[in-house]
Structure formats: structure tokens, C-alpha cells
Amino acid sequence: MDFSVEVEREDDGRWIGEVSELPGVLVYGGTEVEAQAKAQALALRVLADRLEHGEAIPFESVSFRAA
């Protein structure tokens, strides 16, 4: 499954990264690259948590793309 990482710059200069396909995956970073990386890392943690708790994951592979 491909996940989109949407990255935007806030008015205060911080960058926000979000994976909209996974509710709650929303992070801040000091740079665009940092926000992208943090969003990907959090998305993987959410997926791992779901697997550990026996929740079904309807795909076999994961990839990320810029939104």
C-alpha cells in the first residue's frame, strides 16, 4: 500500500507532516525533510502496533510518496 505524506509549513515556521490514511499520524518537524521522516516513522509504529494487537492489515507491503 502506498501512503501519502502531506507536508506543509505552518505560519510559525514549523513543518507539519501527516499521513491521512492513518488517523492520528500527525507530526511537527523543524524542516520539511524532518517532518517527512517523522511522519513515516510514526506511520510504521502505528502499523506495528496494529499487528502486535492482532488487527488485520489489508496489505503486504508499505511504501511512501510525497503528496
C-alpha angles and dihedrals in degrees: 000000000000117000122201117224109204114199125188135169116241123220090254092058098256120125122232123205125194138179101204094191089066113053112225096026098125124132142168126227137179091234136025091251092050092050090049092050094046092050091051092048093049091047090054091049091052091050092047091050091052091051092048090053094050097252116151117253108200097211141054102217138032131211134168131221133180114259 
